[in-house]
Amino acid sequence: MKLWSVAKLDKTKAGEIQSRYELPAIVAMLLQIRNITTKDEIEGFLYNDSFIADPFEIKDMDKAVERINKALDCGEPICVYGDYDADGVTSTALLYSYLETIDANAMYYIPSRETEGYGMNKNAVDKLNERGIKLIITVDNGIAAAQEVAYASSLGIDTVVTDHHMPSGELPKACAVVDLHREDCKSRFKNLSGVGVAFKLIMALEGEYCDTTTLLDNYSDLLNIGTIGDVVELKDENRVFVKHGLESITNTDRPGLQALIKNSGLTGKTVSSTNVSFTIVPRINAVGRLGLSEKSVSLLLTEDYDEAAEISSQLCVDNSERQEIERDILEKIDGIIRRKPSLVNDKIIVIDGENWHQGVIGLIAAKVKEAYGKPAIVISKLGDIAKGSGRSVEGFPLCEAVFACSDLLTHRGGHPMAVGLSLDSENIPAFRRKINEFADNFGKMPYDKINIECKLNPAYINLDLIDSLSLMQPYGAGNPTPVFGLYNMTLKNITPLSANRHLRLTLSRNNIQITAMKFFTSTEEFPYKIGETLDLAVNLDRNEFNGNVSVSVIVKDIKSSDCDTEKLLDSRTNYEDFCRGKQLDRSQLSDLMPDRNDFALLYRYLKSNGGYAFETATLAHMLDNRLSFGKIKVILEAMRELRLIEISEGMKTSKISVLPVNGRVDLESAPIIKKLREVF
């Protein structure tokens, strides 16, 4: 369950924007909601297709150009040192291909995620030294490589660092450190991805006669993939990169991208930022998660169509293997949670397992976070050592929480929303306790939210609305696909599709009928019945099939219209805090303390329905909201303790079974009720 949050709209300001720029009402409204309100902001957002700031605004860019030009003049061997994700791969391909065009003596190197880890390492430096490299140019890494840069220097190898990550200590003593997050860097736009910084470097190398338009024509496809893949804000320069790149990818002449588009099922379609994010980026990332990313770089650079087809097919195989590995780990985590449900009562969920593939645990953490609406860290134990990856909810600084546990860690890094860490396996329980102590002291934890732009009358859903919304594209971080709220919709029909993997819902309000897709949900996982009144949070898109064009309504979240998500989540927090021994005030305890009538109400419902097989949170709706969610959880736990029911709750489904009972049961004897009585 997520907190449904409807944006506040200033209708007066939205009206002014609409009339001043002659925009559709929906676009003016979205601009106002997203705080794009000044003349420069609006014109830059809607109409800037080419302006890129002077690269020499970035600190040390002049030094980087000077050292690289020296290497070019002397024919020194240069290595572009990249990273294994989509941003690092495209950064490497972009800079290496540019160096090739100017006849540089260049090679590239991507470290293995499994054996070398992120960034520069001394073994790699040794390999490059053996190959006679005299200059390393890092892309999408290097800002944290002070020791490795010093080691390279001791071998007579210079380094130019280009990166976009936050400095966490002393800067490397490199010939140049090009990173927009340096405190002494005065550049205007700070949110470039690694490939964006690499592009600014080639602009600088082009010098005063740089033709930015031609460079965008040549490289915006790579810029697009890396920028979207790294989930940086699609504003200002990033928006220019992605706008150009979408057109470039759609009409690409790169054999590798042509093959990848074909294998991704995008042939003949207009490529969108969503397509890039969910089809192209995962395939490029998959090979880095499972093997060596050189294959992805080779795909982007090759001029050979047969080689492109072969590599692209392998990337798709790797992506399918990655998905299978994910499913396997998620099943194991589901089992762990069913056996030990107290794990998900923690404010920060920390789950560990043996030999889970380190290349996918970040993706797994994101799915655990999504399922429970809480920060989640997934740790893979490899004997005595363990590595973890975490994802946070908006408003909670997970990186700060991890750093507070530094005494238990051998490595840590990241940013507020995502972290990576290493530790001794024996320290995992202590780490779980300590990071949750940080969360306890943080104050009220933010809830994972679904941000709704506005409530939408279903009568206004048509192709004209979709055409108007296209002005807001491309969508991505900082400019998400708009989510609209369809409230008080009556459920008319439920149709399972694709062997019951997805659902098509038919709904109506005021004689206006719509169909909506609920993906990755089966009929067994869908708790609502025909005739019920529901609220839907939806995306709207254009659907083209067999020459027919229609509006596609895609359900992002769904709830009963009588559900107050904040009240439900507050009640869940009360229950979890009680289970963890936190002191509650009287109103919080009252929210949890059931009486005999409450027990009877829930027990009768379960018995008359043969148990329950949906998310526990929806039970409040089934009982007409006569019980708080916290009371439902307390009653279920008491009935479990008294052997009245069996309950198994996993990440997506739960099952409550009513057991046969002989004789009278003393409800007050349940341990959880006794504990509540003691503190109430």
Solvent accessible surface area in square Angstrom, and as a share of the most:
residue,aa,sasa,rsa
1,M,54,0.24
2,K,38,0.16
3,L,31,0.15
4,W,25,0.09
5,S,36,0.23
6,V,58,0.33
7,A,36,0.28
8,K,189,0.80
9,L,64,0.32
10,D,56,0.29
11,K,159,0.67
12,T,96,0.56
13,K,105,0.45
14,A,10,0.08
15,G,35,0.33
16,E,85,0.38
17,I,6,0.03
18,Q,70,0.31
19,S,82,0.53
20,R,149,0.54
21,Y,36,0.14
22,E,156,0.70
23,L,15,0.07
24,P,46,0.29
25,A,60,0.46
26,I,21,0.10
27,V,0,0.00
28,A,1,0.01
29,M,19,0.09
30,L,0,0.00
31,L,0,0.00
32,Q,26,0.12
33,I,35,0.18
34,R,33,0.12
35,N,115,0.59
36,I,13,0.06
37,T,41,0.24
38,T,72,0.42
39,K,126,0.53
40,D,115,0.59
41,E,80,0.36
42,I,0,0.00
43,E,63,0.28
44,G,32,0.30
45,F,13,0.05
46,L,20,0.10
47,Y,116,0.44
48,N,34,0.18
49,D,74,0.38
50,S,61,0.39
51,F,120,0.50
52,I,15,0.08
53,A,7,0.05
54,D,79,0.41
55,P,11,0.07
56,F,92,0.38
57,E,56,0.25
58,I,4,0.02
59,K,79,0.33
60,D,13,0.07
61,M,0,0.00
62,D,86,0.44
63,K,104,0.44
64,A,0,0.00
65,V,18,0.10
66,E,126,0.56
67,R,25,0.09
68,I,0,0.00
69,N,57,0.29
70,K,110,0.47
71,A,0,0.00
72,L,48,0.24
73,D,124,0.64
74,C,88,0.53
75,G,43,0.41
76,E,35,0.16
77,P,37,0.23
78,I,1,0.00
79,C,0,0.00
80,V,0,0.00
81,Y,0,0.00
82,G,0,0.00
83,D,5,0.03
84,Y,21,0.08
85,D,41,0.21
86,A,1,0.01
87,D,1,0.00
88,G,0,0.00
89,V,0,0.00
90,T,0,0.00
91,S,0,0.00
92,T,0,0.00
93,A,0,0.00
94,L,0,0.00
95,L,0,0.00
96,Y,32,0.12
97,S,17,0.11
98,Y,9,0.03
99,L,0,0.00
100,E,92,0.41
101,T,95,0.55
102,I,66,0.33
103,D,134,0.70
104,A,18,0.14
105,N,82,0.42
106,A,23,0.18
107,M,29,0.13
108,Y,47,0.18
109,Y,25,0.10
110,I,3,0.02
111,P,1,0.01
112,S,11,0.07
113,R,63,0.23
114,E,82,0.37
115,T,118,0.69
116,E,45,0.20
117,G,19,0.19
118,Y,105,0.40
119,G,6,0.06
120,M,10,0.05
121,N,25,0.13
122,K,94,0.40
123,N,107,0.55
124,A,0,0.00
125,V,0,0.00
126,D,50,0.26
127,K,98,0.42
128,L,1,0.01
129,N,57,0.29
130,E,146,0.66
131,R,165,0.60
132,G,30,0.29
133,I,6,0.03
134,K,86,0.36
135,L,0,0.00
136,I,0,0.00
137,I,0,0.00
138,T,0,0.00
139,V,0,0.00
140,D,2,0.01
141,N,0,0.00
142,G,3,0.03
143,I,7,0.04
144,A,77,0.60
145,A,7,0.05
146,A,23,0.17
147,Q,132,0.58
148,E,36,0.16
149,V,2,0.01
150,A,56,0.43
151,Y,63,0.24
152,A,0,0.00
153,S,63,0.41
154,S,86,0.55
155,L,58,0.29
156,G,48,0.46
157,I,1,0.01
158,D,46,0.24
159,T,2,0.01
160,V,0,0.00
161,V,0,0.00
162,T,0,0.00
163,D,0,0.00
164,H,17,0.08
165,H,65,0.29
166,M,125,0.56
167,P,38,0.24
168,S,92,0.59
169,G,56,0.54
170,E,119,0.53
171,L,57,0.28
172,P,5,0.03
173,K,164,0.70
174,A,25,0.19
175,C,46,0.28
176,A,1,0.00
177,V,6,0.04
178,V,0,0.00
179,D,0,0.00
180,L,2,0.01
181,H,49,0.22
182,R,27,0.10
183,E,177,0.80
184,D,65,0.34
185,C,6,0.04
186,K,167,0.71
187,S,8,0.05
188,R,161,0.59
189,F,25,0.10
190,K,62,0.26
191,N,60,0.31
192,L,2,0.01
193,S,0,0.00
194,G,1,0.01
195,V,0,0.00
196,G,0,0.00
197,V,0,0.00
198,A,0,0.00
199,F,0,0.00
200,K,6,0.03
201,L,0,0.00
202,I,0,0.00
203,M,11,0.05
204,A,1,0.01
205,L,22,0.11
206,E,70,0.31
207,G,30,0.29
208,E,156,0.70
209,Y,188,0.71
210,C,33,0.20
211,D,74,0.39
212,T,32,0.19
213,T,75,0.44
214,T,62,0.36
215,L,10,0.05
216,L,0,0.00
217,D,90,0.47
218,N,75,0.38
219,Y,13,0.05
220,S,1,0.01
221,D,5,0.03
222,L,0,0.00
223,L,0,0.00
224,N,0,0.00
225,I,0,0.00
226,G,0,0.00
227,T,0,0.00
228,I,19,0.10
229,G,20,0.20
230,D,38,0.20
231,V,108,0.62
232,V,21,0.12
233,E,66,0.30
234,L,3,0.01
235,K,61,0.26
236,D,87,0.45
237,E,9,0.04
238,N,0,0.00
239,R,3,0.01
240,V,1,0.00
241,F,0,0.00
242,V,0,0.00
243,K,46,0.19
244,H,46,0.20
245,G,0,0.00
246,L,25,0.13
247,E,123,0.55
248,S,26,0.17
249,I,0,0.00
250,T,53,0.31
251,N,111,0.57
252,T,15,0.09
253,D,117,0.60
254,R,39,0.14
255,P,6,0.03
256,G,0,0.00
257,L,0,0.00
258,Q,68,0.30
259,A,14,0.11
260,L,0,0.00
261,I,18,0.09
262,K,147,0.62
263,N,61,0.31
264,S,16,0.10
265,G,46,0.45
266,L,9,0.04
267,T,95,0.55
268,G,87,0.83
269,K,122,0.52
270,T,115,0.67
271,V,5,0.03
272,S,38,0.25
273,S,7,0.05
274,T,68,0.39
275,N,36,0.18
276,V,0,0.00
277,S,41,0.26
278,F,149,0.62
279,T,29,0.17
280,I,0,0.00
281,V,11,0.06
282,P,27,0.17
283,R,39,0.14
284,I,0,0.00
285,N,19,0.10
286,A,0,0.00
287,V,0,0.00
288,G,0,0.00
289,R,31,0.11
290,L,35,0.17
291,G,30,0.29
292,L,93,0.46
293,S,1,0.01
294,E,54,0.24
295,K,70,0.30
296,S,0,0.00
297,V,0,0.00
298,S,31,0.20
299,L,0,0.00
300,L,1,0.01
301,L,36,0.18
302,T,16,0.09
303,E,147,0.66
304,D,72,0.37
305,Y,134,0.51
306,D,116,0.60
307,E,73,0.33
308,A,1,0.00
309,A,51,0.39
310,E,128,0.57
311,I,19,0.10
312,S,0,0.00
313,S,52,0.34
314,Q,68,0.30
315,L,0,0.00
316,C,24,0.15
317,V,86,0.49
318,D,10,0.05
319,N,8,0.04
320,S,63,0.41
321,E,85,0.38
322,R,26,0.10
323,Q,71,0.32
324,E,95,0.43
325,I,39,0.20
326,E,5,0.02
327,R,126,0.46
328,D,64,0.33
329,I,4,0.02
330,L,34,0.17
331,E,125,0.56
332,K,99,0.42
333,I,0,0.00
334,D,29,0.15
335,G,18,0.17
336,I,35,0.18
337,I,2,0.01
338,R,72,0.26
339,R,180,0.66
340,K,108,0.46
341,P,71,0.44
342,S,61,0.39
343,L,12,0.06
344,V,22,0.13
345,N,22,0.11
346,D,23,0.12
347,K,21,0.09
348,I,0,0.00
349,I,1,0.00
350,V,0,0.00
351,I,1,0.01
352,D,30,0.16
353,G,9,0.09
354,E,104,0.47
355,N,110,0.56
356,W,9,0.03
357,H,49,0.22
358,Q,30,0.13
359,G,0,0.00
360,V,0,0.00
361,I,6,0.03
362,G,7,0.06
363,L,48,0.24
364,I,0,0.00
365,A,0,0.00
366,A,34,0.26
367,K,90,0.38
368,V,0,0.00
369,K,33,0.14
370,E,91,0.41
371,A,32,0.25
372,Y,31,0.12
373,G,6,0.06
374,K,15,0.06
375,P,1,0.01
376,A,1,0.00
377,I,0,0.00
378,V,1,0.00
379,I,0,0.00
380,S,0,0.00
381,K,42,0.18
382,L,63,0.31
383,G,56,0.54
384,D,124,0.64
385,I,93,0.47
386,A,1,0.00
387,K,74,0.31
388,G,6,0.06
389,S,16,0.10
390,G,0,0.00
391,R,64,0.24
392,S,1,0.01
393,V,1,0.00
394,E,110,0.50
395,G,55,0.53
396,F,2,0.01
397,P,29,0.18
398,L,0,0.00
399,C,16,0.10
400,E,100,0.45
401,A,0,0.00
402,V,0,0.00
403,F,69,0.29
404,A,46,0.36
405,C,0,0.00
406,S,41,0.26
407,D,109,0.57
408,L,32,0.16
409,L,20,0.10
410,T,101,0.58
411,H,108,0.48
412,R,89,0.32
413,G,22,0.22
414,G,49,0.47
415,H,92,0.41
416,P,79,0.49
417,M,77,0.34
418,A,20,0.16
419,V,6,0.03
420,G,27,0.26
421,L,5,0.02
422,S,18,0.11
423,L,2,0.01
424,D,54,0.28
425,S,18,0.12
426,E,146,0.65
427,N,37,0.19
428,I,4,0.02
429,P,67,0.42
430,A,27,0.21
431,F,0,0.00
432,R,40,0.14
433,R,149,0.54
434,K,65,0.28
435,I,0,0.00
436,N,12,0.06
437,E,98,0.44
438,F,44,0.18
439,A,0,0.00
440,D,56,0.29
441,N,130,0.67
442,F,79,0.33
443,G,38,0.37
444,K,138,0.59
445,M,24,0.11
446,P,38,0.24
447,Y,26,0.10
448,D,14,0.07
449,K,79,0.34
450,I,16,0.08
451,N,79,0.40
452,I,1,0.00
453,E,15,0.07
454,C,20,0.12
455,K,129,0.55
456,L,14,0.07
457,N,56,0.29
458,P,4,0.02
459,A,51,0.40
460,Y,136,0.52
461,I,26,0.13
462,N,67,0.34
463,L,61,0.30
464,D,107,0.55
465,L,21,0.10
466,I,15,0.07
467,D,68,0.35
468,S,22,0.14
469,L,10,0.05
470,S,56,0.36
471,L,79,0.39
472,M,0,0.00
473,Q,82,0.37
474,P,6,0.04
475,Y,24,0.09
476,G,27,0.26
477,A,28,0.22
478,G,32,0.30
479,N,0,0.00
480,P,72,0.45
481,T,42,0.25
482,P,5,0.03
483,V,20,0.11
484,F,1,0.00
485,G,0,0.00
486,L,0,0.00
487,Y,33,0.13
488,N,85,0.43
489,M,0,0.00
490,T,42,0.24
491,L,0,0.00
492,K,99,0.42
493,N,68,0.35
494,I,42,0.21
495,T,37,0.21
496,P,67,0.42
497,L,50,0.25
498,S,67,0.43
499,A,102,0.79
500,N,41,0.21
501,R,132,0.48
502,H,20,0.09
503,L,0,0.00
504,R,97,0.36
505,L,0,0.00
506,T,19,0.11
507,L,0,0.00
508,S,13,0.08
509,R,61,0.22
510,N,123,0.63
511,N,154,0.79
512,I,66,0.33
513,Q,119,0.53
514,I,18,0.09
515,T,72,0.42
516,A,1,0.01
517,M,37,0.17
518,K,35,0.15
519,F,81,0.34
520,F,135,0.56
521,T,14,0.08
522,S,19,0.13
523,T,49,0.28
524,E,111,0.50
525,E,52,0.23
526,F,10,0.04
527,P,15,0.09
528,Y,14,0.05
529,K,131,0.55
530,I,104,0.53
531,G,50,0.48
532,E,35,0.16
533,T,60,0.35
534,L,0,0.00
535,D,3,0.02
536,L,0,0.00
537,A,0,0.00
538,V,0,0.00
539,N,17,0.09
540,L,16,0.08
541,D,69,0.36
542,R,87,0.32
543,N,67,0.35
544,E,120,0.54
545,F,139,0.58
546,N,125,0.64
547,G,78,0.75
548,N,107,0.55
549,V,64,0.37
550,S,52,0.34
551,V,36,0.21
552,S,26,0.17
553,V,7,0.04
554,I,46,0.23
555,V,11,0.06
556,K,110,0.47
557,D,30,0.16
558,I,21,0.10
559,K,12,0.05
560,S,2,0.01
561,S,35,0.23
562,D,72,0.37
563,C,22,0.13
564,D,81,0.42
565,T,8,0.05
566,E,87,0.39
567,K,139,0.59
568,L,17,0.08
569,L,2,0.01
570,D,50,0.26
571,S,5,0.03
572,R,31,0.11
573,T,38,0.22
574,N,17,0.09
575,Y,15,0.06
576,E,18,0.08
577,D,7,0.04
578,F,9,0.04
579,C,47,0.28
580,R,66,0.24
581,G,58,0.56
582,K,91,0.39
583,Q,170,0.76
584,L,19,0.09
585,D,80,0.42
586,R,160,0.58
587,S,80,0.52
588,Q,58,0.26
589,L,10,0.05
590,S,52,0.33
591,D,34,0.18
592,L,0,0.00
593,M,21,0.09
594,P,6,0.03
595,D,76,0.39
596,R,134,0.49
597,N,117,0.60
598,D,21,0.11
599,F,13,0.05
600,A,36,0.28
601,L,23,0.12
602,L,0,0.00
603,Y,49,0.19
604,R,143,0.52
605,Y,45,0.17
606,L,0,0.00
607,K,128,0.54
608,S,93,0.60
609,N,76,0.39
610,G,67,0.65
611,G,4,0.04
612,Y,16,0.06
613,A,51,0.40
614,F,49,0.20
615,E,90,0.40
616,T,7,0.04
617,A,15,0.12
618,T,10,0.06
619,L,0,0.00
620,A,9,0.07
621,H,32,0.14
622,M,37,0.16
623,L,6,0.03
624,D,106,0.55
625,N,70,0.36
626,R,161,0.59
627,L,7,0.04
628,S,27,0.18
629,F,16,0.07
630,G,0,0.00
631,K,43,0.18
632,I,0,0.00
633,K,36,0.15
634,V,0,0.00
635,I,0,0.00
636,L,4,0.02
637,E,41,0.18
638,A,0,0.00
639,M,1,0.00
640,R,98,0.36
641,E,50,0.22
642,L,36,0.18
643,R,138,0.50
644,L,12,0.06
645,I,0,0.00
646,E,84,0.37
647,I,42,0.21
648,S,38,0.25
649,E,44,0.20
650,G,11,0.11
651,M,29,0.13
652,K,116,0.49
653,T,47,0.27
654,S,7,0.04
655,K,124,0.53
656,I,2,0.01
657,S,35,0.23
658,V,40,0.23
659,L,34,0.17
660,P,125,0.78
661,V,59,0.34
662,N,153,0.79
663,G,65,0.62
664,R,215,0.78
665,V,38,0.22
666,D,86,0.45
667,L,21,0.10
668,E,77,0.35
669,S,45,0.29
670,A,0,0.00
671,P,79,0.50
672,I,13,0.06
673,I,4,0.02
674,K,110,0.47
675,K,85,0.36
676,L,0,0.00
677,R,112,0.41
678,E,141,0.63
679,V,83,0.48
680,F,80,0.33
